């Protein structure tokens, strides 16, 4: 991937600063974290052994330092672009992270820069999430992935856009598929963490608070509640919530379809034929 239109180091540093600022603005104190930008995962492999670090590793948190790997971001951008037709990309498009769809707005910016920023931001939020969860004594990949999707969604104010909920509804179906797999992939905790966040946001913002009469979801309270969820039951927790939400969505879609049919039939029955006079 060419970097002639932007500086990846600058994107990473700015995304790191913005993420920390967002957490602090929402009452979640984040301080003292160091950022180390690596060209490749080799240093991490030497330090943490190969069984923990692989080509899919984009970031790492340890003892107050967040590591982020540039080759991962470059490869991710290339992979996304290989599946997109740049000439026909709309303002809203999606990137797939562990098979969960993430909404991204282009806003007339360079597409490579947009994808790189979305990936860097997500990785950094995930690793900062680990540091926060570690501080409350409840740290695992499912919860860090929950924080990642939650904060990415609200930091980018995606709750404002009705079209985003169509993507989130697709995710509810993807999550249902993940849970049913007999041989789940190694990244399942990451996928289900994002799924759980997707489902809760969808239920709150598009069903319970659809008219925006209440405040948006409280980020601090939501993250703090994660300590009450056992990592041993993350599949069951995600499954039960997803099943309930899918039942609601399917029922709502059925009712909407029946409403549309009733409306059409009623209008047809009550409409006067062209040859009727006003006296009849």
C-alpha atoms as an extended CHARMM CRD file, in Angstrom:
* protein
*
       280  EXT
         1         1  UNK       CA              0.0000000000        0.0000000000        0.0000000000  PROA      1               0.0000000000
         2         2  UNK       CA              1.3490000000        3.3980000000       -0.8800000000  PROA      2               0.0000000000
         3         3  UNK       CA              1.6020000000        5.9850000000        1.9100000000  PROA      3               0.0000000000
         4         4  UNK       CA              2.2830000000        8.9570000000       -0.3370000000  PROA      4               0.0000000000
         5         5  UNK       CA             -1.0490000000       10.6070000000        0.5240000000  PROA      5               0.0000000000
         6         6  UNK       CA             -0.7270000000       10.3670000000        4.3040000000  PROA      6               0.0000000000
         7         7  UNK       CA              1.5990000000        9.4580000000        7.1450000000  PROA      7               0.0000000000
         8         8  UNK       CA              0.5620000000        6.2670000000        8.9490000000  PROA      8               0.0000000000
         9         9  UNK       CA              2.5520000000        7.1750000000       12.0650000000  PROA      9               0.0000000000
        10        10  UNK       CA              0.6290000000       10.4500000000       12.3250000000  PROA      10              0.0000000000
        11        11  UNK       CA             -2.7010000000        8.6270000000       11.9410000000  PROA      11              0.0000000000
        12        12  UNK       CA             -1.7670000000        6.1910000000       14.7190000000  PROA      12              0.0000000000
        13        13  UNK       CA             -0.5520000000        8.9110000000       17.1010000000  PROA      13              0.0000000000
        14        14  UNK       CA             -3.6000000000       11.1040000000       16.5060000000  PROA      14              0.0000000000
        15        15  UNK       CA             -5.9900000000        8.1500000000       16.8980000000  PROA      15              0.0000000000
        16        16  UNK       CA             -4.2690000000        7.2160000000       20.1640000000  PROA      16              0.0000000000
        17        17  UNK       CA             -4.6470000000       10.7480000000       21.5360000000  PROA      17              0.0000000000
        18        18  UNK       CA             -8.2620000000       11.0260000000       20.3920000000  PROA      18              0.0000000000
        19        19  UNK       CA             -9.2130000000        7.6650000000       21.9240000000  PROA      19              0.0000000000
        20        20  UNK       CA             -7.7010000000        8.5610000000       25.3050000000  PROA      20              0.0000000000
        21        21  UNK       CA             -9.4100000000       11.9580000000       25.1960000000  PROA      21              0.0000000000
        22        22  UNK       CA            -12.7560000000       10.2810000000       24.4470000000  PROA      22              0.0000000000
        23        23  UNK       CA            -12.4570000000        7.8610000000       27.3650000000  PROA      23              0.0000000000
        24        24  UNK       CA            -11.5370000000       10.6920000000       29.7400000000  PROA      24              0.0000000000
        25        25  UNK       CA            -14.4230000000       12.8730000000       28.5140000000  PROA      25              0.0000000000
        26        26  UNK       CA            -16.7720000000       10.0150000000       29.3320000000  PROA      26              0.0000000000
        27        27  UNK       CA            -15.5390000000        9.7000000000       32.8980000000  PROA      27              0.0000000000
        28        28  UNK       CA            -13.1600000000        6.7870000000       32.3280000000  PROA      28              0.0000000000
        29        29  UNK       CA             -9.7560000000        7.8570000000       33.5750000000  PROA      29              0.0000000000
        30        30  UNK       CA             -6.9470000000        6.8000000000       31.2540000000  PROA      30              0.0000000000
        31        31  UNK       CA             -3.4840000000        8.1220000000       32.0340000000  PROA      31              0.0000000000
        32        32  UNK       CA              0.1300000000        7.0620000000       31.8730000000  PROA      32              0.0000000000
        33        33  UNK       CA             -0.2560000000        4.8460000000       28.8090000000  PROA      33              0.0000000000
        34        34  UNK       CA              2.6730000000        4.7100000000       26.4010000000  PROA      34              0.0000000000
        35        35  UNK       CA              2.3920000000        4.0670000000       22.6780000000  PROA      35              0.0000000000
        36        36  UNK       CA              4.9850000000        2.0770000000       20.7500000000  PROA      36              0.0000000000
        37        37  UNK       CA              4.6190000000        1.8760000000       16.9590000000  PROA      37              0.0000000000
        38        38  UNK       CA              6.2620000000       -1.1880000000       15.4210000000  PROA      38              0.0000000000
        39        39  UNK       CA              6.9530000000       -1.8450000000       11.7550000000  PROA      39              0.0000000000
        40        40  UNK       CA              6.3190000000       -5.5950000000       12.1440000000  PROA      40              0.0000000000
        41        41  UNK       CA              5.4030000000       -8.0710000000       14.9110000000  PROA      41              0.0000000000
        42        42  UNK       CA              8.9650000000       -9.4600000000       15.1780000000  PROA      42              0.0000000000
        43        43  UNK       CA              9.7840000000       -7.6390000000       18.4240000000  PROA      43              0.0000000000
        44        44  UNK       CA              6.5780000000       -8.8940000000       20.0100000000  PROA      44              0.0000000000
        45        45  UNK       CA              7.2930000000      -12.4540000000       18.8410000000  PROA      45              0.0000000000
        46        46  UNK       CA             10.6980000000      -12.3320000000       20.5300000000  PROA      46              0.0000000000
        47        47  UNK       CA              9.2110000000      -10.9410000000       23.7280000000  PROA      47              0.0000000000
        48        48  UNK       CA              5.9610000000      -12.8800000000       24.0440000000  PROA      48              0.0000000000
        49        49  UNK       CA              6.6230000000      -16.1020000000       22.0900000000  PROA      49              0.0000000000
        50        50  UNK       CA              5.1490000000      -17.1310000000       18.7630000000  PROA      50              0.0000000000
        51        51  UNK       CA              2.1620000000      -18.9820000000       20.2100000000  PROA      51              0.0000000000
        52        52  UNK       CA              0.7040000000      -15.6300000000       21.3140000000  PROA      52              0.0000000000
        53        53  UNK       CA              1.7170000000      -13.4180000000       18.3770000000  PROA      53              0.0000000000
        54        54  UNK       CA              0.8230000000      -14.1510000000       14.7580000000  PROA      54              0.0000000000
        55        55  UNK       CA              0.2380000000      -12.3910000000       11.4440000000  PROA      55              0.0000000000
        56        56  UNK       CA             -3.2560000000      -11.3770000000       12.5800000000  PROA      56              0.0000000000
        57        57  UNK       CA             -1.9680000000       -9.5320000000       15.6440000000  PROA      57              0.0000000000
        58        58  UNK       CA             -2.5270000000       -5.8110000000       15.1750000000  PROA      58              0.0000000000
        59        59  UNK       CA             -1.8510000000       -4.6090000000       18.6970000000  PROA      59              0.0000000000
        60        60  UNK       CA             -0.8100000000       -5.6610000000       22.1670000000  PROA      60              0.0000000000
        61        61  UNK       CA             -1.1110000000       -4.2790000000       25.6960000000  PROA      61              0.0000000000
        62        62  UNK       CA              1.3510000000       -4.9800000000       28.4670000000  PROA      62              0.0000000000
        63        63  UNK       CA              2.3430000000       -3.1400000000       31.6350000000  PROA      63              0.0000000000
        64        64  UNK       CA              1.1770000000        0.3200000000       30.6150000000  PROA      64              0.0000000000
        65        65  UNK       CA              2.4060000000        0.1420000000       27.0090000000  PROA      65              0.0000000000
        66        66  UNK       CA              0.2960000000       -0.2770000000       23.8890000000  PROA      66              0.0000000000
        67        67  UNK       CA              2.0570000000       -1.7330000000       20.8670000000  PROA      67              0.0000000000
        68        68  UNK       CA              0.5940000000       -1.2840000000       17.3930000000  PROA      68              0.0000000000
        69        69  UNK       CA              1.9260000000       -2.9480000000       14.2360000000  PROA      69              0.0000000000
        70        70  UNK       CA              2.0540000000       -0.9780000000       11.0050000000  PROA      70              0.0000000000
        71        71  UNK       CA              2.3050000000       -3.9760000000        8.6720000000  PROA      71              0.0000000000
        72        72  UNK       CA             -1.0130000000       -5.2390000000       10.0350000000  PROA      72              0.0000000000
        73        73  UNK       CA             -2.7180000000       -1.9520000000        9.1530000000  PROA      73              0.0000000000
        74        74  UNK       CA             -1.1280000000       -1.8550000000        5.6820000000  PROA      74              0.0000000000
        75        75  UNK       CA             -2.1810000000       -5.4380000000        4.9730000000  PROA      75              0.0000000000
        76        76  UNK       CA             -5.6700000000       -4.7400000000        6.2820000000  PROA      76              0.0000000000
        77        77  UNK       CA             -6.0680000000       -1.7390000000        3.9730000000  PROA      77              0.0000000000
        78        78  UNK       CA             -4.9090000000       -3.7870000000        0.9820000000  PROA      78              0.0000000000
        79        79  UNK       CA             -7.3020000000       -6.6020000000        1.8790000000  PROA      79              0.0000000000
        80        80  UNK       CA            -10.2850000000       -4.2610000000        2.1980000000  PROA      80              0.0000000000
        81        81  UNK       CA             -9.4560000000       -2.4660000000       -1.0490000000  PROA      81              0.0000000000
        82        82  UNK       CA             -9.1350000000       -5.7570000000       -2.9300000000  PROA      82              0.0000000000
        83        83  UNK       CA            -12.8100000000       -6.3790000000       -2.1470000000  PROA      83              0.0000000000
        84        84  UNK       CA            -13.9890000000       -2.8700000000       -3.0090000000  PROA      84              0.0000000000
        85        85  UNK       CA            -14.5190000000       -1.0620000000       -6.2750000000  PROA      85              0.0000000000
        86        86  UNK       CA            -13.0550000000        2.3420000000       -5.4190000000  PROA      86              0.0000000000
        87        87  UNK       CA            -14.9800000000        4.0450000000       -8.2150000000  PROA      87              0.0000000000
        88        88  UNK       CA            -18.3320000000        2.9450000000       -6.8000000000  PROA      88              0.0000000000
        89        89  UNK       CA            -17.7680000000        3.2900000000       -3.0450000000  PROA      89              0.0000000000
        90        90  UNK       CA            -20.6080000000        5.2400000000       -1.4520000000  PROA      90              0.0000000000
        91        91  UNK       CA            -20.1350000000        7.5850000000        1.4800000000  PROA      91              0.0000000000
        92        92  UNK       CA            -21.0960000000        4.7770000000        3.8660000000  PROA      92              0.0000000000
        93        93  UNK       CA            -19.3480000000        1.4410000000        3.4370000000  PROA      93              0.0000000000
        94        94  UNK       CA            -18.3130000000       -1.4310000000        5.7030000000  PROA      94              0.0000000000
        95        95  UNK       CA            -15.1230000000       -3.1350000000        6.7530000000  PROA      95              0.0000000000
        96        96  UNK       CA            -15.1010000000       -6.6200000000        8.2280000000  PROA      96              0.0000000000
        97        97  UNK       CA            -13.2990000000       -7.2630000000       11.5120000000  PROA      97              0.0000000000
        98        98  UNK       CA            -13.4210000000      -10.8970000000       12.6200000000  PROA      98              0.0000000000
        99        99  UNK       CA            -16.4000000000      -11.2070000000       10.2220000000  PROA      99              0.0000000000
       100       100  UNK       CA            -18.4070000000       -8.4870000000       11.9900000000  PROA      100             0.0000000000
       101       101  UNK       CA            -19.3260000000       -5.4710000000        9.8330000000  PROA      101             0.0000000000
       102       102  UNK       CA            -18.1020000000       -2.0510000000       10.9530000000  PROA      102             0.0000000000
       103       103  UNK       CA            -19.7620000000        1.0300000000        9.4200000000  PROA      103             0.0000000000
       104       104  UNK       CA            -17.3090000000        3.5860000000        8.0050000000  PROA      104             0.0000000000
       105       105  UNK       CA            -18.0740000000        7.0120000000        6.5200000000  PROA      105             0.0000000000
       106       106  UNK       CA            -15.7860000000        8.2100000000        3.7250000000  PROA      106             0.0000000000
       107       107  UNK       CA            -16.8330000000       11.8920000000        3.8020000000  PROA      107             0.0000000000
       108       108  UNK       CA            -14.8580000000       12.6360000000        0.6020000000  PROA      108             0.0000000000
       109       109  UNK       CA            -11.5490000000       11.6660000000        2.2440000000  PROA      109             0.0000000000
       110       110  UNK       CA             -8.9140000000        9.4460000000        0.6600000000  PROA      110             0.0000000000
       111       111  UNK       CA            -10.2440000000        5.9010000000        0.8940000000  PROA      111             0.0000000000
       112       112  UNK       CA             -6.9100000000        4.4000000000        1.9880000000  PROA      112             0.0000000000
       113       113  UNK       CA             -6.5560000000        6.9570000000        4.7610000000  PROA      113             0.0000000000
       114       114  UNK       CA            -10.1280000000        6.3340000000        5.9190000000  PROA      114             0.0000000000
       115       115  UNK       CA             -9.6050000000        2.5650000000        6.1450000000  PROA      115             0.0000000000
       116       116  UNK       CA             -6.2080000000        2.9450000000        7.8350000000  PROA      116             0.0000000000
       117       117  UNK       CA             -7.6760000000        5.3030000000       10.4410000000  PROA      117             0.0000000000
       118       118  UNK       CA            -10.6500000000        3.0080000000       11.1090000000  PROA      118             0.0000000000
       119       119  UNK       CA             -8.3340000000        0.0330000000       11.6260000000  PROA      119             0.0000000000
       120       120  UNK       CA             -5.7810000000        1.9080000000       13.7570000000  PROA      120             0.0000000000
       121       121  UNK       CA             -8.5390000000        3.4660000000       15.8600000000  PROA      121             0.0000000000
       122       122  UNK       CA            -10.2150000000        0.0980000000       16.4610000000  PROA      122             0.0000000000
       123       123  UNK       CA             -6.9560000000       -1.5970000000       17.4630000000  PROA      123             0.0000000000
       124       124  UNK       CA             -6.0330000000        1.2260000000       19.8430000000  PROA      124             0.0000000000
       125       125  UNK       CA             -9.4790000000        1.3000000000       21.4700000000  PROA      125             0.0000000000
       126       126  UNK       CA             -9.2590000000       -2.4840000000       21.9360000000  PROA      126             0.0000000000
       127       127  UNK       CA             -5.8520000000       -2.2790000000       23.6330000000  PROA      127             0.0000000000
       128       128  UNK       CA             -6.8390000000        0.7240000000       25.7670000000  PROA      128             0.0000000000
       129       129  UNK       CA             -9.8980000000       -1.3520000000       26.6720000000  PROA      129             0.0000000000
       130       130  UNK       CA             -7.5640000000       -4.0630000000       27.9780000000  PROA      130             0.0000000000
       131       131  UNK       CA             -5.8430000000       -1.5230000000       30.2480000000  PROA      131             0.0000000000
       132       132  UNK       CA             -9.2030000000       -0.3050000000       31.5970000000  PROA      132             0.0000000000
       133       133  UNK       CA            -10.5520000000       -3.8260000000       32.1250000000  PROA      133             0.0000000000
       134       134  UNK       CA             -7.3050000000       -4.8210000000       33.8110000000  PROA      134             0.0000000000
       135       135  UNK       CA             -7.7660000000       -1.9490000000       36.2630000000  PROA      135             0.0000000000
       136       136  UNK       CA            -11.2460000000       -3.2150000000       37.2510000000  PROA      136             0.0000000000
       137       137  UNK       CA            -10.0360000000       -6.8200000000       37.4940000000  PROA      137             0.0000000000
       138       138  UNK       CA            -12.0650000000       -8.1960000000       34.6090000000  PROA      138             0.0000000000
       139       139  UNK       CA             -9.9190000000       -8.4600000000       31.4800000000  PROA      139             0.0000000000
       140       140  UNK       CA            -10.4410000000      -10.8110000000       28.5030000000  PROA      140             0.0000000000
       141       141  UNK       CA            -10.7550000000      -10.6160000000       24.7080000000  PROA      141             0.0000000000
       142       142  UNK       CA            -14.5680000000      -10.8240000000       24.6560000000  PROA      142             0.0000000000
       143       143  UNK       CA            -14.8710000000       -7.7900000000       26.9220000000  PROA      143             0.0000000000
       144       144  UNK       CA            -12.0970000000       -5.8320000000       25.1660000000  PROA      144             0.0000000000
       145       145  UNK       CA            -13.8400000000       -6.4750000000       21.8300000000  PROA      145             0.0000000000
       146       146  UNK       CA            -17.1110000000       -5.2920000000       23.3610000000  PROA      146             0.0000000000
       147       147  UNK       CA            -15.3900000000       -2.0500000000       24.4320000000  PROA      147             0.0000000000
       148       148  UNK       CA            -13.8030000000       -1.7340000000       20.9780000000  PROA      148             0.0000000000
       149       149  UNK       CA            -17.0980000000       -1.8130000000       19.0510000000  PROA      149             0.0000000000
       150       150  UNK       CA            -18.9760000000        0.2390000000       21.6770000000  PROA      150             0.0000000000
       151       151  UNK       CA            -16.4850000000        3.0970000000       21.7980000000  PROA      151             0.0000000000
       152       152  UNK       CA            -15.8230000000        3.0920000000       18.0290000000  PROA      152             0.0000000000
       153       153  UNK       CA            -19.5800000000        3.3880000000       17.4290000000  PROA      153             0.0000000000
       154       154  UNK       CA            -20.1980000000        6.2650000000       19.8390000000  PROA      154             0.0000000000
       155       155  UNK       CA            -16.9120000000        8.0900000000       19.2740000000  PROA      155             0.0000000000
       156       156  UNK       CA            -17.7920000000        8.3500000000       15.5730000000  PROA      156             0.0000000000
       157       157  UNK       CA            -21.4110000000        9.2730000000       16.4320000000  PROA      157             0.0000000000
       158       158  UNK       CA            -22.8070000000        6.5110000000       14.2570000000  PROA      158             0.0000000000
       159       159  UNK       CA            -25.9990000000        6.4170000000       16.3260000000  PROA      159             0.0000000000
       160       160  UNK       CA            -27.1460000000        9.5430000000       14.4430000000  PROA      160             0.0000000000
       161       161  UNK       CA            -27.5240000000        7.7730000000       11.0940000000  PROA      161             0.0000000000
       162       162  UNK       CA            -30.5960000000        5.5910000000       10.3820000000  PROA      162             0.0000000000
       163       163  UNK       CA            -28.8080000000        3.7500000000        7.5530000000  PROA      163             0.0000000000
       164       164  UNK       CA            -26.2200000000        2.4040000000       10.0230000000  PROA      164             0.0000000000
       165       165  UNK       CA            -28.8820000000        0.2860000000       11.7450000000  PROA      165             0.0000000000
       166       166  UNK       CA            -29.3990000000       -1.7020000000        8.5300000000  PROA      166             0.0000000000
       167       167  UNK       CA            -25.7600000000       -2.7860000000        8.8110000000  PROA      167             0.0000000000
       168       168  UNK       CA            -26.2080000000       -3.5720000000       12.4960000000  PROA      168             0.0000000000
       169       169  UNK       CA            -29.2400000000       -5.7020000000       11.6820000000  PROA      169             0.0000000000
       170       170  UNK       CA            -27.0370000000       -7.6950000000        9.2820000000  PROA      170             0.0000000000
       171       171  UNK       CA            -24.6270000000       -8.1820000000       12.1720000000  PROA      171             0.0000000000
       172       172  UNK       CA            -27.3710000000       -9.6900000000       14.3280000000  PROA      172             0.0000000000
       173       173  UNK       CA            -27.7240000000      -12.4300000000       11.6950000000  PROA      173             0.0000000000
       174       174  UNK       CA            -23.9560000000      -12.9220000000       11.5060000000  PROA      174             0.0000000000
       175       175  UNK       CA            -23.7950000000      -13.2530000000       15.2810000000  PROA      175             0.0000000000
       176       176  UNK       CA            -26.5370000000      -15.8620000000       15.1930000000  PROA      176             0.0000000000
       177       177  UNK       CA            -24.4000000000      -17.8240000000       12.6930000000  PROA      177             0.0000000000
       178       178  UNK       CA            -21.2270000000      -17.5790000000       14.8210000000  PROA      178             0.0000000000
       179       179  UNK       CA            -23.0090000000      -18.9960000000       17.8530000000  PROA      179             0.0000000000
       180       180  UNK       CA            -24.3670000000      -21.9710000000       15.9080000000  PROA      180             0.0000000000
       181       181  UNK       CA            -21.0110000000      -23.0510000000       14.4420000000  PROA      181             0.0000000000
       182       182  UNK       CA            -19.9110000000      -26.4880000000       15.6300000000  PROA      182             0.0000000000
       183       183  UNK       CA            -16.2260000000      -25.7430000000       14.9990000000  PROA      183             0.0000000000
       184       184  UNK       CA            -15.8730000000      -22.0740000000       15.9720000000  PROA      184             0.0000000000
       185       185  UNK       CA            -12.8140000000      -20.1230000000       14.7840000000  PROA      185             0.0000000000
       186       186  UNK       CA            -10.0390000000      -19.0530000000       17.1640000000  PROA      186             0.0000000000
       187       187  UNK       CA            -11.2270000000      -15.4460000000       16.9000000000  PROA      187             0.0000000000
       188       188  UNK       CA            -14.7020000000      -16.3060000000       18.2420000000  PROA      188             0.0000000000
       189       189  UNK       CA            -14.2820000000      -14.2850000000       21.5090000000  PROA      189             0.0000000000
       190       190  UNK       CA            -13.4170000000      -11.2030000000       19.4250000000  PROA      190             0.0000000000
       191       191  UNK       CA            -16.4020000000      -11.6950000000       17.1150000000  PROA      191             0.0000000000
       192       192  UNK       CA            -18.8630000000      -12.3280000000       19.9330000000  PROA      192             0.0000000000
       193       193  UNK       CA            -17.5980000000       -9.3360000000       21.9150000000  PROA      193             0.0000000000
       194       194  UNK       CA            -18.3010000000       -7.0840000000       18.9420000000  PROA      194             0.0000000000
       195       195  UNK       CA            -21.6190000000       -8.8860000000       18.4010000000  PROA      195             0.0000000000
       196       196  UNK       CA            -22.7410000000       -8.3110000000       21.9790000000  PROA      196             0.0000000000
       197       197  UNK       CA            -21.9550000000       -4.5980000000       21.7000000000  PROA      197             0.0000000000
       198       198  UNK       CA            -23.6780000000       -4.4090000000       18.2970000000  PROA      198             0.0000000000
       199       199  UNK       CA            -26.8300000000       -6.0530000000       19.6660000000  PROA      199             0.0000000000
       200       200  UNK       CA            -27.0310000000       -3.9100000000       22.8070000000  PROA      200             0.0000000000
       201       201  UNK       CA            -26.5090000000       -0.6770000000       20.8540000000  PROA      201             0.0000000000
       202       202  UNK       CA            -29.0970000000       -1.7260000000       18.2450000000  PROA      202             0.0000000000
       203       203  UNK       CA            -31.6660000000       -2.6010000000       20.9230000000  PROA      203             0.0000000000
       204       204  UNK       CA            -31.1110000000        0.6090000000       22.8660000000  PROA      204             0.0000000000
       205       205  UNK       CA            -30.7210000000        3.1400000000       20.0510000000  PROA      205             0.0000000000
       206       206  UNK       CA            -33.0320000000        1.6740000000       17.4080000000  PROA      206             0.0000000000
       207       207  UNK       CA            -35.7810000000        0.1490000000       19.5710000000  PROA      207             0.0000000000
       208       208  UNK       CA            -35.8870000000        1.3550000000       23.1800000000  PROA      208             0.0000000000
       209       209  UNK       CA            -34.6370000000        4.8840000000       22.5140000000  PROA      209             0.0000000000
       210       210  UNK       CA            -35.5580000000        5.2130000000       18.8490000000  PROA      210             0.0000000000
       211       211  UNK       CA            -37.1870000000        8.6230000000       19.3420000000  PROA      211             0.0000000000
       212       212  UNK       CA            -34.0470000000        9.7860000000       21.1860000000  PROA      212             0.0000000000
       213       213  UNK       CA            -36.0960000000       10.8710000000       24.1980000000  PROA      213             0.0000000000
       214       214  UNK       CA            -33.3920000000        9.5310000000       26.5240000000  PROA      214             0.0000000000
       215       215  UNK       CA            -29.6620000000       10.1670000000       26.5410000000  PROA      215             0.0000000000
       216       216  UNK       CA            -27.3510000000        7.9490000000       24.5070000000  PROA      216             0.0000000000
       217       217  UNK       CA            -25.9790000000        4.8420000000       26.1610000000  PROA      217             0.0000000000
       218       218  UNK       CA            -23.7140000000        5.6980000000       29.1010000000  PROA      218             0.0000000000
       219       219  UNK       CA            -20.2400000000        4.4910000000       28.0810000000  PROA      219             0.0000000000
       220       220  UNK       CA            -18.7210000000        4.4760000000       31.5670000000  PROA      220             0.0000000000
       221       221  UNK       CA            -21.5890000000        2.6110000000       33.2340000000  PROA      221             0.0000000000
       222       222  UNK       CA            -21.7970000000        0.0920000000       30.4060000000  PROA      222             0.0000000000
       223       223  UNK       CA            -18.0860000000       -0.7480000000       30.5560000000  PROA      223             0.0000000000
       224       224  UNK       CA            -18.0730000000       -0.9730000000       34.3570000000  PROA      224             0.0000000000
       225       225  UNK       CA            -20.9490000000       -3.4720000000       34.2470000000  PROA      225             0.0000000000
       226       226  UNK       CA            -18.7150000000       -5.8660000000       32.2690000000  PROA      226             0.0000000000
       227       227  UNK       CA            -17.0050000000       -6.9250000000       35.4990000000  PROA      227             0.0000000000
       228       228  UNK       CA            -20.2190000000       -8.7150000000       36.4860000000  PROA      228             0.0000000000
       229       229  UNK       CA            -20.0780000000      -10.9790000000       33.4160000000  PROA      229             0.0000000000
       230       230  UNK       CA            -18.0840000000      -14.1840000000       33.7310000000  PROA      230             0.0000000000
       231       231  UNK       CA            -15.7080000000      -14.9030000000       30.8460000000  PROA      231             0.0000000000
       232       232  UNK       CA            -16.6680000000      -18.5880000000       31.1680000000  PROA      232             0.0000000000
       233       233  UNK       CA            -20.1940000000      -17.8160000000       29.9420000000  PROA      233             0.0000000000
       234       234  UNK       CA            -19.5510000000      -15.2500000000       27.2160000000  PROA      234             0.0000000000
       235       235  UNK       CA            -20.9890000000      -17.5270000000       24.4990000000  PROA      235             0.0000000000
       236       236  UNK       CA            -24.1770000000      -18.1850000000       26.4550000000  PROA      236             0.0000000000
       237       237  UNK       CA            -24.6000000000      -14.5030000000       27.3890000000  PROA      237             0.0000000000
       238       238  UNK       CA            -24.1830000000      -13.3720000000       23.7790000000  PROA      238             0.0000000000
       239       239  UNK       CA            -26.4270000000      -16.1790000000       22.5190000000  PROA      239             0.0000000000
       240       240  UNK       CA            -29.3630000000      -15.4210000000       24.8320000000  PROA      240             0.0000000000
       241       241  UNK       CA            -29.3080000000      -11.7110000000       24.0860000000  PROA      241             0.0000000000
       242       242  UNK       CA            -28.9580000000      -12.2860000000       20.3350000000  PROA      242             0.0000000000
       243       243  UNK       CA            -31.8310000000      -14.8020000000       20.2740000000  PROA      243             0.0000000000
       244       244  UNK       CA            -34.1290000000      -12.3530000000       22.0610000000  PROA      244             0.0000000000
       245       245  UNK       CA            -33.1790000000       -9.5020000000       19.7340000000  PROA      245             0.0000000000
       246       246  UNK       CA            -33.5370000000      -11.6430000000       16.5970000000  PROA      246             0.0000000000
       247       247  UNK       CA            -37.0200000000      -12.7310000000       17.7280000000  PROA      247             0.0000000000
       248       248  UNK       CA            -38.0020000000       -9.0840000000       18.1700000000  PROA      248             0.0000000000
       249       249  UNK       CA            -36.5960000000       -8.0290000000       14.7780000000  PROA      249             0.0000000000
       250       250  UNK       CA            -38.2720000000      -10.9300000000       12.9490000000  PROA      250             0.0000000000
       251       251  UNK       CA            -41.6050000000      -10.2020000000       14.6380000000  PROA      251             0.0000000000
       252       252  UNK       CA            -41.3320000000       -6.4780000000       13.9000000000  PROA      252             0.0000000000
       253       253  UNK       CA            -40.5060000000       -7.1580000000       10.2400000000  PROA      253             0.0000000000
       254       254  UNK       CA            -43.4790000000       -9.5100000000        9.9530000000  PROA      254             0.0000000000
       255       255  UNK       CA            -45.8160000000       -6.9260000000       11.5050000000  PROA      255             0.0000000000
       256       256  UNK       CA            -44.4650000000       -4.1950000000        9.2150000000  PROA      256             0.0000000000
       257       257  UNK       CA            -45.0680000000       -6.4020000000        6.1870000000  PROA      257             0.0000000000
       258       258  UNK       CA            -48.6260000000       -7.1670000000        7.3250000000  PROA      258             0.0000000000
       259       259  UNK       CA            -49.2490000000       -3.4740000000        8.0130000000  PROA      259             0.0000000000
       260       260  UNK       CA            -48.1110000000       -2.5890000000        4.4890000000  PROA      260             0.0000000000
       261       261  UNK       CA            -50.3860000000       -5.2670000000        3.0050000000  PROA      261             0.0000000000
       262       262  UNK       CA            -53.4000000000       -4.1640000000        5.0940000000  PROA      262             0.0000000000
       263       263  UNK       CA            -52.7760000000       -0.5560000000        4.1350000000  PROA      263             0.0000000000
       264       264  UNK       CA            -52.6110000000       -1.4060000000        0.4320000000  PROA      264             0.0000000000
       265       265  UNK       CA            -55.7680000000       -3.5990000000        0.5020000000  PROA      265             0.0000000000
       266       266  UNK       CA            -57.7130000000       -1.0400000000        2.5570000000  PROA      266             0.0000000000
       267       267  UNK       CA            -56.7970000000        1.7890000000        0.2150000000  PROA      267             0.0000000000
       268       268  UNK       CA            -57.8250000000       -0.3170000000       -2.7690000000  PROA      268             0.0000000000
       269       269  UNK       CA            -61.2010000000       -1.1600000000       -1.1990000000  PROA      269             0.0000000000
       270       270  UNK       CA            -61.9680000000        2.4100000000       -0.1740000000  PROA      270             0.0000000000
       271       271  UNK       CA            -60.8040000000        4.0360000000       -3.3830000000  PROA      271             0.0000000000
       272       272  UNK       CA            -63.6030000000        5.0380000000       -5.7370000000  PROA      272             0.0000000000
       273       273  UNK       CA            -63.4790000000        3.4830000000       -9.2170000000  PROA      273             0.0000000000
       274       274  UNK       CA            -62.8650000000        6.0520000000      -11.9990000000  PROA      274             0.0000000000
       275       275  UNK       CA            -66.3940000000        5.7340000000      -13.3990000000  PROA      275             0.0000000000
       276       276  UNK       CA            -68.1240000000        6.4860000000      -10.0830000000  PROA      276             0.0000000000
       277       277  UNK       CA            -69.8080000000        9.8310000000       -9.6970000000  PROA      277             0.0000000000
       278       278  UNK       CA            -69.6750000000       11.9430000000       -6.5950000000  PROA      278             0.0000000000
       279       279  UNK       CA            -73.4440000000       11.4460000000       -6.1490000000  PROA      279             0.0000000000
       280       280  UNK       CA            -73.1470000000        7.7550000000       -5.4120000000  PROA      280             0.0000000000
